[in-house]
Amino acid sequence: MFNRRQLLGVGAGAALVSSAAWSKTSNMGLPEAALHDSAQMKVTPNPTTGPDYNPVVTLNGWTLPFRMNNGVKEFHLVAEYVEREMADGMTAYLWGYNGQSTGPTIEAVEGDRVRIFVTNRLKEHTTVHWHGMILPSGMDGVGGLSHPGIPSGKTYVYEYDLIKSGTFMYHPHGDEMVQMAMGMMGMFIVHPKDPSFMRVDRDFVFMLNAFDIDPGTYVPRIMTMTDFNLWCWNSRIFPDIDPLVISKGDNVRVRVGNLTMTNHPIHMHGYDFKVSCTDGGWVPPQAQWPEVSIDIPVGAMRAFDFKADHLGDWAIHCHKSHHTMNAMGHDIPTFIGADKSSLTKTIRKVQPEYMPMGTQGMADMAEMSMPLPDNTIPMMAGWGPYGPLEMGGMFSVVKVREGINAGDYSDPGWYTNPPGEQAYEWTGEIPDFTKVTDANTKITPEPAAMKMEMKNMKHGG
């Protein structure tokens, strides 16, 4: 008989319970509610029964198992209070599903009939909206419109046919502002019924989400509309977001859903790619367009495909610069160009360990080990093979290597650049730069001039 944790070890396509367990669960009427309380990626093996498809890999996440009941795929989602390790040294108290925020990815196949049991363990009502799916109105999950809200302690059933394949999301439409701000969301992947249609070798999926959690605290500020300080992929922040590990020559898909309050231009280094799927469905090959960045609107998803031809470690990140920072305060003054030497001497009389920063930029924050409040992490916390990466938040690394086995997503470590393929210091003669003679060209002010300009601005000059 399977318990909640044992069921996690069964591939989604093979999650069939034993006869004893079947008798128990059929009498109870509910499939087991699988639980995963770790931020470690859990890879789902390919199905051994039923339709053939290549399961997705959820960064720092997992796929919800199902059971078959007279030809219907049955899932069990549990809305509940969860603890999520957002990064090493920081935990958030969130709301989610089956032990996690974001919730587990649901996978099925076009043409399947699904029956999804939703048990509410919150202290207020909830619903589940199946974002982007074509289904009966009464199954759409808008509380008060589609059906009554699911009361605390009760279980509702959603049942419908999956009439189209693609990339979808799920989230509440009951007290939506609070429940989504607390982390209740997940991805829903419907694979094509034709196993050869748009098939790839590696299929990654993650959700963009954001929180406002003050350093030293654990619960998000749910009234925040714009000034979020933690920008996440699947409620994780760099440097603790999983890398995308790929074997050279693989055909790769990356699917991204956005349930934050703003758009995110996702940029990948080292490659161009083709946009293969939007909220509306698959983009025909002849209509796919090339990009190196793709903007993900609010409440939308995009998928892009590429062939992994270029070995190396390649950054993938949101190109809004504040979204690649952690625990970022919004009331920090700008000290660029300021002389803090006398101030530093004064402060060190009472705080000898004081470190002045920000006068020449913020990069020194990535190198210094500073005391921090409990339950937070530095703004820039990632390290690479050559020093600090000076990144956080929505950032990860695409790691393309030779000969990685199918199904292997373990981190291969840092890439070693071949001789002659890495930038290096020039120690030869430096040629004279062409001097600017155009009177209309503005010259960047020298530091002293910049200080004077800042002083004049301060005094209204």
Sequence and secondary structure as in RCSB ss.txt:
>XXXX:A:sequence
MFNRRQLLGVGAGAALVSSAAWSKTSNMGLPEAALHDSAQMKVTPNPTTGPDYNPVVTLNGWTLPFRMNNGVKEF
HLVAEYVEREMADGMTAYLWGYNGQSTGPTIEAVEGDRVRIFVTNRLKEHTTVHWHGMILPSGMDGVGGLSHPGI
PSGKTYVYEYDLIKSGTFMYHPHGDEMVQMAMGMMGMFIVHPKDPSFMRVDRDFVFMLNAFDIDPGTYVPRIMTM
TDFNLWCWNSRIFPDIDPLVISKGDNVRVRVGNLTMTNHPIHMHGYDFKVSCTDGGWVPPQAQWPEVSIDIPVGA
MRAFDFKADHLGDWAIHCHKSHHTMNAMGHDIPTFIGADKSSLTKTIRKVQPEYMPMGTQGMADMAEMSMPLPDN
TIPMMAGWGPYGPLEMGGMFSVVKVREGINAGDYSDPGWYTNPPGEQAYEWTGEIPDFTKVTDANTKITPEPAAM
KMEMKNMKHGG
>XXXX:A:secstr
   HHHHHTS GGG    HHHHHHHHHHT          S       SSSS     EETT  B   EEETTEEEE
EEEEEEEEEEEETTEEEEEEEETTBSS  BEEEETT EEEEEEEE SSS B  EEET    GGGS  BTTTB  B
 TT EEEEEEE  S EEEEEE  SSHHHHHHTT  EEEEEE SSTTTT  SEEEEEEEEEE   TT  S  TT S
S  SEEEETTB BTSS  EEEETT EEEEEEEE SSS EEEEETT  EEEEEETTEE  GGG  EESEEEE TTE
EEEEEEE  S EEEEEEESSGGGG SS  S     TT   HHHHHHHHTT TT    BTTBSTHHHH      SS
   SS  EETTEE    BSEEEEEEETT  TT           TTSS     S          TTS     HHHH
HHHHHHHHTT 
